[in-house]
Amino acid sequence: MNEQENVTAALDRDLAAMNRLARRITEQIGAGPAVAGSAQQPQAHGPRVVIAPDAGMVHSTSPRTQQEHLDDLVRRYTARTAASRQLAQRHRRRLADSRAVVGFRRSTKEMLYPVAARRAEGARIEDIDGNSYTDITMGFGVLLFGHEPGFVREAVREHLSRGIRLGPRSVETGAAAELLCELTGMERVAFANSGTEANAAAIRLARAATGRDRIVTFQGSYHGHADQVLGRQAGHGAQEGTVPVSRGIPHSAVAELTVLEYDSEKALHAIERDAERIAVVIVEPVQSRHPSLQPAAFVRKLRELTARHGIVLMFDEMLTGFRPALRGAQELYGVTPDLATYGKLLGGGFPIGAIAGRSDIMDGVDGGHWSYGDDSGPTADTTFFGGTYLQHPVSMTAAHAVLTHLKEHSPHLQERLNARTTELATGLNDFFEAEEFPLRMGWFGSQFRFEHRADMELLYYHLMLRGVHVWEWRNFFLSTAHTDGDIEHVADAVRGSLRDLREAGFFRTGTAPSRRPAPGRAAAEPVAALPVPAAGARAGTVADAPPVPVPVPVAETVADAPPVPVAAPVPAALTTPRRADFSLYFFGDYPDDDGPGPKEGRYELLMEAARFADQHGFEALWMPERHFNSFGGLFPNPAVLAAALSRETRRIRINAGSVVLPLHDPIRVAEEWSMADNLSGGRVGLGVASGWNANDFVFFPERFGPHKQEMYDRLEQVRSLWRGEPLRRTTGDGEREVRLFPRPVQTMPPLYTAVVANPESYERAAAHDLGIVTNLMTQDIDQLRDNIARYRRARALHGLDPDAGRVAVLLHTYLSDDHDTARAEAFAPMARYMQASLSLFSGVTNSLGVTTDLRSLSEDDLDVVFRRAYGRYCDQRALIGDVDTVLPVAEAVADAGADEIVALVDFGVSADQLRAGLPGWTPCAAGTGSGGHPTRVRPCPRARSGSGSWNACSRDAPPTTR
């Protein structure tokens, strides 16, 4: 084979391997590596919560009132808990304690220490400084009956009066096993010392029973600190895999772990595909981090799927066991797993874990049942199970007392506690809504979280000052020991703390920032809570119980925490009619040589296109920011161009796509775009980016590296200024507060960020309430669909309307009356454009699907490469042809969930060609019809003149013969 034949053969294989080619370009433009476990890549870890030390509610640029409030809060808090602070400092050198550094921020460093307790009883604790608290931490979920419940205390006291008796089996051990099986409906049970131990043993039993090794867990769940479950999903597509969550955990420990998305059809399909290798699927039925997510239907499908393939279904009921109902989530979902693990409240405050399940699986502990007086004996193969403190006599005594109490008082005990938690949550949520505080309370049974997007750390210190004990990971619980007065105290403390913060200037009242949802899209409905069955309800009768409404789930996030994707129910709004708008984008190559670009009046063609688009129903004009390169060379300052376009147009939106925020002072960005907003009458949109290329950072070289975080930090300052809030800055004469002049027209402009193919970038954009600007150069339609779905789920998770987040997709566009003519006329310009992009992006572009370094090829070979790849690119990722032949791509992009198709038109066709086609570019119905299916876009007779014509007529318009 000669070199040309080699290239041709490589191209025949390219489509199946296109995503692998994105690696270098993706790293160049900031999407990050997509490899899990490759020797050439640094190890990736997560999902530990890593907070930037300089993060927090108060920064150096915060208003003086906020600074003074924080100083006063630190003074009061440290004075109130001085003995606990001294104790933490005294022992820090010797005592290694991860809890003592959770949420470290420099701004609140002086208040970061565990409060040490002197005594506790019921729902109250007293610290060593003598302060009394209403406890909503409740032993991290252990203390369903409060501290030191009388029935547990008396049972343990009576046991200890006769010695601990470690070694011999206690009478209570067998009795507790009988009770646990009776209450849960399981056949056999074994006891451990902790939830981690119980889960590790259950996994070993499942592997022994099935002869398989693979474990499946779900994102957002927690199953203890054994290495084999401490993994997370990384990468995407062919590069997707599992990586350890932290250093010290080898990749080999998670080599047989698959982490899937909870409550997703994709997860069910993944399990189906890999079923023959899977030993166990582990479910935290209601995840402690996301109590509002209660996917009963998904879990029922999971039960059917695992049963059909002989996979062990295991419920981790450490927190859900016994608390919302006697049989926990099993009772509420109407699902019986093969194994279930318990801990926490089962011991009444003493350490314990338990594994319960089918006898054929549990027989792996001891060989199975046998009797005296006959020839029976253990028959089942066993796996390793043992430990010095298993069946500890004191813990077994406490567990027997707890199970006896539950048997006597259920289900009234759970029903009353659930109702009181619901009353607390709905009352506070009404308060949050009425007074416009940006948080919600999500709950399940009697566990709850305060859910919010922004850093709200100071709220929790205020709650401590007001006598409500909270802990570092922010999961909270009510107990049967809480009185009505205790619950009202908690509610009053929350209301008072938020009002104190507002008085200091942290929360503003008024209309929330405006967004531009896609036309025709309705707001998402709240996610309904799983109803708790009434007394006497049978397992599986969830649908008959009255629903308890729960707000859309919101997750507490921090600036550098990797987003944890969690599935949310698909809102009904997604099935209502909508339109995909049509817009224009200018981002061409403008060399200084004799290329096709105009020499006189370089911006005149853009102005002509803008005027035409404004008059003919286009949604927006987009322009980038580029520096020091002919590629995008007309656009070093999109704000200047926006100002000019604002005087040439009357209706169309004018969007930056995108301002490179790390290259600018946020004050300057806000000033320039506020001017453009005024000049346009409130029509600007602001896309932001972290920076494409190291050469751009000639302005601020030190910002390259941390440029992604720089973008988000500076964006928050732009938002603050736009809202009218001051920023504190150093001047030539000390410090002063500065505000934005002129005041903008819009309350908040539509905000976007540029992303490519990395799913985590979509999730992070969602967490920051940003729209998406993307393309198909480094992702195909299926990846785009998955990424948009992931983006909308992440918005729901963060308390935002999933459908208000706007997704714009850039496509190279050139239309003519004749398909072959359009392809032929666009080829040479497109080839030049791609070669220019190769130079910009270090010689790699996966949009062509080429597995050869293009810089190494001759001119003739490059011509072959582009000619073969060009047709595929146009067929699948561009709008180049006639209206009928490009329609499938437009339909596919709309079906994938895009709100806006953005035509990149200045990729090198001549000015005369582009200008001649303008009269035909009339998107009179470039939208989608009912059910989200695209309206059939056909040429209209009035638009047949001239090349490059685009005319999207309605579905009902008579077709024109080609």
KALIN-V855530 format. One record per backbone hydrogen bond with DSSP energy under -0.5 kcal/mol. CO is the residue of the C=O (numbers start at 1). NH is the residue of the N-H. E is the energy in kcal/mol with one decimal. If there is no record, write none. Layout:
BEGIN
co->CO nh->NH e->E
co->CO nh->NH e->E
END
This chain:
BEGIN
co->2 nh->6 e->-2.3
co->3 nh->7 e->-2.2
co->4 nh->8 e->-2.3
co->5 nh->9 e->-2.6
co->6 nh->10 e->-2.2
co->7 nh->11 e->-2.1
co->8 nh->12 e->-1.4
co->9 nh->13 e->-0.7
co->10 nh->13 e->-1.0
co->11 nh->14 e->-1.1
co->13 nh->17 e->-0.6
co->14 nh->17 e->-1.4
co->15 nh->18 e->-1.1
co->17 nh->20 e->-0.8
co->17 nh->21 e->-0.7
co->18 nh->21 e->-1.1
co->19 nh->22 e->-1.4
co->20 nh->23 e->-1.1
co->21 nh->25 e->-0.6
co->22 nh->26 e->-3.2
co->23 nh->27 e->-2.1
co->24 nh->28 e->-2.2
co->25 nh->29 e->-2.0
co->26 nh->31 e->-2.8
co->26 nh->32 e->-0.7
co->27 nh->30 e->-0.8
co->34 nh->236 e->-0.6
co->35 nh->37 e->-0.6
co->38 nh->41 e->-1.3
co->48 nh->50 e->-0.9
co->48 nh->562 e->-0.5
co->49 nh->51 e->-0.6
co->52 nh->55 e->-2.6
co->53 nh->106 e->-3.2
co->53 nh->107 e->-0.5
co->59 nh->62 e->-1.6
co->61 nh->728 e->-2.2
co->63 nh->66 e->-0.6
co->63 nh->67 e->-2.0
co->64 nh->68 e->-2.9
co->65 nh->69 e->-1.9
co->66 nh->70 e->-2.4
co->67 nh->71 e->-2.4
co->68 nh->72 e->-2.2
co->69 nh->73 e->-2.5
co->70 nh->74 e->-2.8
co->71 nh->75 e->-2.1
co->72 nh->76 e->-2.6
co->73 nh->77 e->-2.8
co->74 nh->78 e->-2.5
co->75 nh->79 e->-1.6
co->76 nh->80 e->-2.1
co->77 nh->81 e->-2.0
co->79 nh->82 e->-0.8
co->81 nh->85 e->-1.9
co->82 nh->86 e->-2.5
co->83 nh->87 e->-2.2
co->84 nh->88 e->-2.2
co->85 nh->89 e->-2.1
co->86 nh->90 e->-2.3
co->87 nh->91 e->-1.6
co->88 nh->92 e->-0.8
co->91 nh->94 e->-0.7
co->91 nh->95 e->-3.3
co->94 nh->96 e->-0.7
co->95 nh->97 e->-0.7
co->97 nh->100 e->-1.0
co->98 nh->101 e->-1.6
co->99 nh->102 e->-0.8
co->101 nh->104 e->-1.4
co->105 nh->108 e->-0.8
co->106 nh->109 e->-0.8
co->108 nh->111 e->-1.9
co->109 nh->112 e->-1.6
co->111 nh->113 e->-1.2
co->114 nh->116 e->-0.5
co->116 nh->128 e->-2.0
co->119 nh->126 e->-2.7
co->121 nh->124 e->-2.3
co->122 nh->147 e->-3.2
co->123 nh->135 e->-3.0
co->124 nh->121 e->-2.4
co->125 nh->133 e->-2.6
co->126 nh->118 e->-3.7
co->126 nh->119 e->-1.5
co->127 nh->130 e->-2.1
co->131 nh->127 e->-2.4
co->133 nh->125 e->-1.8
co->133 nh->135 e->-0.6
co->134 nh->136 e->-0.5
co->134 nh->469 e->-2.4
co->136 nh->477 e->-2.7
co->137 nh->140 e->-0.9
co->137 nh->141 e->-0.9
co->138 nh->141 e->-1.2
co->138 nh->143 e->-1.9
co->139 nh->142 e->-1.0
co->142 nh->144 e->-1.8
co->143 nh->146 e->-1.2
co->144 nh->480 e->-2.6
co->146 nh->149 e->-0.6
co->147 nh->122 e->-2.4
co->149 nh->152 e->-0.7
co->149 nh->153 e->-2.7
co->150 nh->154 e->-2.5
co->151 nh->155 e->-1.3
co->152 nh->156 e->-2.6
co->153 nh->157 e->-2.6
co->154 nh->158 e->-2.3
co->155 nh->159 e->-1.9
co->156 nh->160 e->-3.0
co->157 nh->161 e->-1.5
co->159 nh->162 e->-1.8
co->160 nh->163 e->-1.8
co->170 nh->173 e->-1.1
co->170 nh->174 e->-0.6
co->171 nh->175 e->-1.3
co->172 nh->176 e->-2.8
co->173 nh->177 e->-1.9
co->174 nh->178 e->-2.3
co->175 nh->179 e->-2.2
co->176 nh->180 e->-2.6
co->177 nh->181 e->-2.2
co->178 nh->182 e->-2.1
co->179 nh->183 e->-2.7
co->180 nh->184 e->-2.0
co->181 nh->185 e->-2.0
co->188 nh->357 e->-2.1
co->190 nh->355 e->-2.9
co->192 nh->353 e->-2.0
co->194 nh->198 e->-2.2
co->195 nh->199 e->-2.6
co->196 nh->200 e->-2.4
co->197 nh->201 e->-2.4
co->198 nh->202 e->-2.4
co->199 nh->203 e->-2.3
co->200 nh->204 e->-1.9
co->201 nh->205 e->-2.3
co->202 nh->206 e->-2.4
co->203 nh->207 e->-2.4
co->204 nh->208 e->-2.3
co->205 nh->209 e->-2.3
co->206 nh->210 e->-1.9
co->207 nh->211 e->-2.4
co->214 nh->279 e->-2.9
co->214 nh->280 e->-1.4
co->215 nh->258 e->-2.7
co->216 nh->282 e->-3.1
co->217 nh->260 e->-2.5
co->218 nh->221 e->-1.8
co->220 nh->289 e->-0.5
co->224 nh->223 e->-0.5
co->226 nh->229 e->-1.8
co->227 nh->230 e->-1.7
co->229 nh->231 e->-1.1
co->230 nh->245 e->-1.8
co->232 nh->243 e->-2.5
co->234 nh->241 e->-2.4
co->236 nh->239 e->-1.8
co->237 nh->240 e->-1.7
co->241 nh->234 e->-2.8
co->243 nh->232 e->-2.4
co->245 nh->48 e->-0.6
co->246 nh->249 e->-1.1
co->248 nh->250 e->-0.6
co->250 nh->253 e->-1.3
co->250 nh->254 e->-0.6
co->251 nh->254 e->-1.0
co->252 nh->255 e->-0.9
co->254 nh->257 e->-1.6
co->256 nh->215 e->-3.2
co->258 nh->217 e->-2.6
co->258 nh->260 e->-0.6
co->260 nh->219 e->-3.1
co->261 nh->264 e->-0.6
co->262 nh->567 e->-0.6
co->264 nh->268 e->-1.3
co->265 nh->269 e->-2.4
co->266 nh->270 e->-2.2
co->267 nh->271 e->-2.3
co->268 nh->272 e->-2.3
co->269 nh->273 e->-2.4
co->270 nh->274 e->-1.7
co->272 nh->275 e->-0.9
co->274 nh->277 e->-2.1
co->274 nh->278 e->-0.7
co->275 nh->278 e->-1.0
co->277 nh->213 e->-0.6
co->277 nh->214 e->-1.8
co->279 nh->312 e->-2.3
co->280 nh->216 e->-2.2
co->280 nh->282 e->-0.5
co->281 nh->314 e->-2.8
co->283 nh->285 e->-0.9
co->283 nh->316 e->-3.2
co->287 nh->290 e->-1.4
co->290 nh->293 e->-1.9
co->292 nh->294 e->-0.8
co->294 nh->296 e->-1.8
co->295 nh->299 e->-2.2
co->296 nh->300 e->-2.2
co->297 nh->301 e->-2.1
co->298 nh->302 e->-2.3
co->299 nh->303 e->-2.1
co->300 nh->304 e->-2.0
co->301 nh->305 e->-2.5
co->302 nh->306 e->-2.7
co->303 nh->307 e->-2.1
co->304 nh->308 e->-2.0
co->305 nh->309 e->-1.3
co->306 nh->310 e->-0.5
co->306 nh->311 e->-2.6
co->307 nh->310 e->-0.8
co->312 nh->281 e->-2.6
co->312 nh->314 e->-0.6
co->313 nh->338 e->-2.0
co->313 nh->339 e->-1.9
co->314 nh->283 e->-2.8
co->314 nh->316 e->-0.5
co->315 nh->317 e->-1.0
co->315 nh->341 e->-2.4
co->317 nh->321 e->-1.7
co->320 nh->324 e->-0.7
co->325 nh->328 e->-1.8
co->327 nh->330 e->-1.0
co->327 nh->331 e->-0.6
co->328 nh->331 e->-0.7
co->328 nh->332 e->-1.3
co->329 nh->333 e->-2.8
co->330 nh->334 e->-1.4
co->330 nh->335 e->-1.4
co->331 nh->540 e->-1.2
co->335 nh->337 e->-0.6
co->338 nh->358 e->-2.2
co->339 nh->315 e->-2.4
co->340 nh->356 e->-2.9
co->341 nh->317 e->-2.0
co->342 nh->354 e->-2.3
co->343 nh->346 e->-2.3
co->344 nh->347 e->-1.6
co->344 nh->349 e->-0.6
co->345 nh->348 e->-1.6
co->347 nh->350 e->-1.3
co->353 nh->192 e->-3.3
co->354 nh->342 e->-2.5
co->355 nh->190 e->-2.5
co->356 nh->340 e->-2.8
co->357 nh->187 e->-1.0
co->357 nh->188 e->-1.9
co->358 nh->361 e->-0.6
co->358 nh->362 e->-2.6
co->359 nh->363 e->-2.1
co->361 nh->364 e->-1.9
co->362 nh->365 e->-2.2
co->362 nh->366 e->-0.5
co->363 nh->367 e->-3.0
co->364 nh->383 e->-2.6
co->367 nh->379 e->-1.9
co->367 nh->380 e->-2.5
co->371 nh->374 e->-0.5
co->387 nh->390 e->-1.1
co->389 nh->392 e->-1.1
co->392 nh->396 e->-2.7
co->393 nh->397 e->-1.9
co->394 nh->398 e->-2.3
co->395 nh->399 e->-2.7
co->396 nh->400 e->-2.3
co->397 nh->401 e->-1.8
co->398 nh->402 e->-2.3
co->399 nh->403 e->-2.8
co->400 nh->404 e->-2.0
co->401 nh->405 e->-2.1
co->402 nh->406 e->-2.6
co->403 nh->407 e->-2.3
co->404 nh->408 e->-1.8
co->405 nh->409 e->-1.9
co->406 nh->410 e->-1.9
co->409 nh->413 e->-2.2
co->411 nh->415 e->-2.6
co->412 nh->416 e->-2.4
co->413 nh->417 e->-1.8
co->414 nh->418 e->-3.0
co->415 nh->419 e->-2.1
co->416 nh->420 e->-2.0
co->417 nh->421 e->-2.0
co->418 nh->422 e->-2.5
co->419 nh->423 e->-2.1
co->420 nh->424 e->-2.2
co->421 nh->425 e->-2.7
co->422 nh->426 e->-2.9
co->423 nh->427 e->-2.0
co->424 nh->428 e->-2.2
co->425 nh->429 e->-2.8
co->426 nh->430 e->-2.1
co->427 nh->431 e->-1.7
co->428 nh->432 e->-3.0
co->429 nh->433 e->-2.3
co->430 nh->434 e->-2.6
co->431 nh->435 e->-2.5
co->432 nh->437 e->-2.5
co->433 nh->436 e->-0.7
co->437 nh->439 e->-1.8
co->440 nh->442 e->-0.6
co->440 nh->451 e->-3.6
co->442 nh->449 e->-2.4
co->444 nh->447 e->-2.3
co->446 nh->478 e->-2.3
co->447 nh->444 e->-2.4
co->448 nh->476 e->-2.7
co->449 nh->442 e->-1.9
co->449 nh->451 e->-0.7
co->451 nh->440 e->-2.3
co->453 nh->557 e->-0.5
co->456 nh->459 e->-1.5
co->456 nh->460 e->-0.7
co->457 nh->460 e->-0.9
co->457 nh->461 e->-1.1
co->458 nh->462 e->-2.2
co->459 nh->463 e->-2.1
co->460 nh->464 e->-1.9
co->461 nh->465 e->-2.3
co->462 nh->466 e->-1.8
co->463 nh->468 e->-2.6
co->464 nh->467 e->-1.8
co->467 nh->134 e->-3.0
co->468 nh->470 e->-0.6
co->469 nh->136 e->-1.8
co->469 nh->137 e->-0.6
co->471 nh->474 e->-1.3
co->476 nh->448 e->-2.6
co->479 nh->482 e->-1.3
co->483 nh->487 e->-2.2
co->484 nh->488 e->-2.3
co->485 nh->489 e->-2.1
co->486 nh->490 e->-2.1
co->487 nh->491 e->-2.3
co->488 nh->492 e->-2.8
co->489 nh->493 e->-2.3
co->490 nh->494 e->-2.2
co->491 nh->495 e->-2.4
co->492 nh->496 e->-3.0
co->493 nh->497 e->-2.5
co->494 nh->498 e->-2.2
co->495 nh->499 e->-2.0
co->496 nh->500 e->-2.2
co->497 nh->501 e->-2.1
co->498 nh->502 e->-2.5
co->499 nh->503 e->-2.4
co->500 nh->504 e->-1.2
co->501 nh->506 e->-2.2
co->502 nh->505 e->-2.1
co->515 nh->517 e->-0.7
co->518 nh->521 e->-2.2
co->519 nh->579 e->-1.1
co->527 nh->550 e->-0.9
co->529 nh->548 e->-0.6
co->534 nh->537 e->-2.3
co->538 nh->541 e->-1.6
co->541 nh->544 e->-1.4
co->542 nh->545 e->-1.7
co->547 nh->549 e->-0.6
co->548 nh->529 e->-1.6
co->553 nh->799 e->-1.4
co->558 nh->561 e->-1.2
co->563 nh->565 e->-0.7
co->571 nh->574 e->-1.6
co->572 nh->575 e->-1.9
co->573 nh->576 e->-1.6
co->575 nh->931 e->-0.6
co->578 nh->928 e->-0.8
co->579 nh->581 e->-0.7
co->581 nh->901 e->-3.2
co->582 nh->619 e->-2.7
co->583 nh->903 e->-3.0
co->584 nh->622 e->-2.3
co->585 nh->587 e->-0.5
co->585 nh->905 e->-1.7
co->585 nh->906 e->-0.6
co->586 nh->624 e->-0.8
co->588 nh->590 e->-0.5
co->588 nh->632 e->-3.2
co->593 nh->595 e->-1.7
co->596 nh->911 e->-0.8
co->599 nh->601 e->-0.6
co->601 nh->604 e->-2.0
co->601 nh->605 e->-0.6
co->603 nh->607 e->-2.2
co->604 nh->608 e->-2.6
co->605 nh->609 e->-2.5
co->606 nh->610 e->-2.4
co->607 nh->611 e->-2.5
co->608 nh->612 e->-2.3
co->609 nh->613 e->-2.8
co->610 nh->614 e->-2.3
co->611 nh->615 e->-1.4
co->612 nh->616 e->-1.0
co->613 nh->618 e->-1.8
co->619 nh->653 e->-2.1
co->620 nh->584 e->-2.2
co->621 nh->655 e->-3.3
co->622 nh->586 e->-1.8
co->623 nh->657 e->-3.7
co->630 nh->590 e->-2.8
co->630 nh->632 e->-0.9
co->630 nh->633 e->-2.3
co->632 nh->635 e->-1.9
co->635 nh->626 e->-2.3
co->637 nh->640 e->-0.7
co->637 nh->641 e->-1.4
co->638 nh->642 e->-2.7
co->639 nh->643 e->-2.1
co->640 nh->644 e->-1.8
co->641 nh->645 e->-2.9
co->642 nh->646 e->-2.1
co->643 nh->647 e->-0.7
co->644 nh->647 e->-0.9
co->644 nh->648 e->-0.6
co->645 nh->648 e->-0.8
co->645 nh->649 e->-1.1
co->653 nh->621 e->-2.3
co->653 nh->655 e->-0.5
co->654 nh->685 e->-2.0
co->655 nh->623 e->-1.6
co->656 nh->687 e->-1.2
co->659 nh->661 e->-1.4
co->659 nh->689 e->-2.5
co->660 nh->663 e->-1.9
co->661 nh->664 e->-2.3
co->665 nh->668 e->-0.6
co->665 nh->669 e->-2.0
co->666 nh->670 e->-2.5
co->667 nh->671 e->-2.5
co->668 nh->672 e->-2.8
co->669 nh->673 e->-2.3
co->670 nh->674 e->-1.8
co->671 nh->675 e->-2.1
co->672 nh->676 e->-2.1
co->673 nh->677 e->-2.0
co->674 nh->678 e->-2.2
co->675 nh->679 e->-2.8
co->676 nh->680 e->-2.0
co->677 nh->681 e->-0.6
co->677 nh->682 e->-3.3
co->678 nh->681 e->-0.7
co->683 nh->654 e->-2.3
co->684 nh->750 e->-0.5
co->685 nh->656 e->-2.3
co->685 nh->687 e->-0.6
co->686 nh->752 e->-2.0
co->687 nh->659 e->-3.2
co->688 nh->754 e->-1.4
co->689 nh->661 e->-1.3
co->689 nh->662 e->-0.5
co->693 nh->696 e->-1.4
co->694 nh->697 e->-1.5
co->695 nh->698 e->-1.1
co->696 nh->699 e->-0.9
co->700 nh->703 e->-1.9
co->701 nh->704 e->-1.5
co->706 nh->710 e->-2.4
co->707 nh->711 e->-2.1
co->708 nh->712 e->-1.6
co->709 nh->713 e->-2.6
co->710 nh->714 e->-2.6
co->711 nh->715 e->-2.2
co->712 nh->716 e->-1.8
co->713 nh->717 e->-1.1
co->714 nh->718 e->-2.2
co->715 nh->719 e->-2.7
co->716 nh->720 e->-2.3
co->717 nh->721 e->-2.4
co->718 nh->722 e->-2.5
co->719 nh->723 e->-2.0
co->720 nh->725 e->-2.4
co->721 nh->724 e->-1.5
co->727 nh->729 e->-0.6
co->727 nh->738 e->-3.0
co->729 nh->736 e->-2.4
co->731 nh->734 e->-0.7
co->734 nh->731 e->-4.0
co->736 nh->729 e->-2.9
co->738 nh->727 e->-2.4
co->750 nh->686 e->-2.9
co->751 nh->771 e->-3.5
co->752 nh->688 e->-2.2
co->753 nh->773 e->-2.0
co->757 nh->759 e->-0.5
co->758 nh->761 e->-1.1
co->758 nh->762 e->-1.2
co->759 nh->763 e->-2.0
co->760 nh->764 e->-2.4
co->761 nh->765 e->-2.1
co->762 nh->766 e->-2.1
co->763 nh->767 e->-2.4
co->764 nh->768 e->-1.3
co->765 nh->770 e->-2.4
co->766 nh->769 e->-1.8
co->771 nh->753 e->-1.7
co->772 nh->808 e->-3.0
co->773 nh->755 e->-2.2
co->774 nh->810 e->-2.9
co->780 nh->784 e->-2.4
co->781 nh->785 e->-2.8
co->782 nh->786 e->-2.4
co->783 nh->787 e->-2.8
co->784 nh->788 e->-2.7
co->785 nh->789 e->-2.3
co->786 nh->790 e->-2.4
co->787 nh->791 e->-2.4
co->788 nh->792 e->-2.4
co->789 nh->793 e->-2.3
co->790 nh->794 e->-2.3
co->791 nh->795 e->-2.0
co->792 nh->796 e->-2.1
co->793 nh->797 e->-2.4
co->794 nh->798 e->-1.6
co->795 nh->800 e->-2.8
co->796 nh->799 e->-1.7
co->801 nh->804 e->-1.2
co->801 nh->805 e->-0.6
co->803 nh->518 e->-0.9
co->806 nh->772 e->-3.0
co->806 nh->808 e->-0.5
co->807 nh->899 e->-2.2
co->807 nh->900 e->-1.6
co->808 nh->774 e->-2.6
co->809 nh->902 e->-2.9
co->810 nh->776 e->-0.7
co->811 nh->904 e->-2.9
co->812 nh->879 e->-3.2
co->814 nh->881 e->-1.8
co->818 nh->822 e->-2.3
co->819 nh->823 e->-2.4
co->820 nh->824 e->-2.4
co->821 nh->825 e->-2.9
co->822 nh->826 e->-1.9
co->823 nh->827 e->-1.0
co->824 nh->828 e->-0.7
co->825 nh->829 e->-0.5
co->826 nh->830 e->-2.5
co->827 nh->831 e->-2.8
co->828 nh->832 e->-2.4
co->829 nh->833 e->-2.5
co->830 nh->834 e->-2.8
co->831 nh->835 e->-2.3
co->832 nh->836 e->-2.3
co->833 nh->837 e->-2.2
co->834 nh->838 e->-2.2
co->835 nh->839 e->-1.8
co->836 nh->840 e->-1.7
co->837 nh->841 e->-2.6
co->838 nh->843 e->-4.1
co->839 nh->842 e->-0.9
co->841 nh->844 e->-1.2
co->843 nh->854 e->-0.6
co->845 nh->848 e->-1.0
co->845 nh->850 e->-0.5
co->846 nh->849 e->-0.9
co->852 nh->854 e->-0.8
co->853 nh->856 e->-1.8
co->854 nh->857 e->-1.4
co->858 nh->862 e->-2.7
co->859 nh->863 e->-2.0
co->860 nh->864 e->-1.8
co->861 nh->865 e->-2.8
co->862 nh->866 e->-2.9
co->863 nh->867 e->-2.2
co->864 nh->868 e->-2.4
co->865 nh->869 e->-2.5
co->866 nh->870 e->-2.6
co->867 nh->871 e->-1.1
co->868 nh->872 e->-1.0
co->869 nh->873 e->-2.7
co->870 nh->874 e->-2.8
co->871 nh->875 e->-2.3
co->872 nh->876 e->-1.8
co->873 nh->877 e->-3.1
co->874 nh->878 e->-0.8
co->879 nh->814 e->-2.6
co->879 nh->881 e->-0.5
co->881 nh->816 e->-1.7
co->882 nh->886 e->-1.8
co->883 nh->887 e->-1.0
co->886 nh->889 e->-0.6
co->886 nh->890 e->-1.9
co->887 nh->891 e->-3.0
co->888 nh->892 e->-2.4
co->889 nh->893 e->-2.4
co->890 nh->894 e->-2.2
co->891 nh->895 e->-3.0
co->892 nh->896 e->-1.7
co->893 nh->898 e->-1.7
co->894 nh->897 e->-1.6
co->899 nh->581 e->-2.5
co->900 nh->809 e->-2.6
co->900 nh->902 e->-0.6
co->901 nh->583 e->-2.5
co->901 nh->903 e->-0.6
co->902 nh->811 e->-2.6
co->902 nh->904 e->-0.6
co->903 nh->585 e->-3.0
co->903 nh->905 e->-0.9
co->904 nh->813 e->-2.1
co->910 nh->914 e->-2.5
co->911 nh->915 e->-2.8
co->912 nh->916 e->-2.6
co->913 nh->917 e->-1.3
co->914 nh->918 e->-0.5
co->915 nh->918 e->-1.0
co->917 nh->920 e->-1.5
co->918 nh->921 e->-1.8
co->920 nh->922 e->-1.6
co->921 nh->923 e->-0.6
co->922 nh->924 e->-2.5
co->922 nh->952 e->-1.5
co->923 nh->926 e->-0.6
co->925 nh->927 e->-2.8
co->927 nh->935 e->-2.1
co->929 nh->578 e->-0.6
co->929 nh->932 e->-1.3
co->930 nh->933 e->-1.1
co->933 nh->929 e->-4.3
co->936 nh->938 e->-0.6
co->938 nh->953 e->-1.7
co->940 nh->943 e->-2.2
co->941 nh->944 e->-1.3
co->946 nh->949 e->-0.5
co->950 nh->922 e->-2.3
co->951 nh->953 e->-0.9
co->952 nh->925 e->-1.6
co->954 nh->957 e->-1.3
END
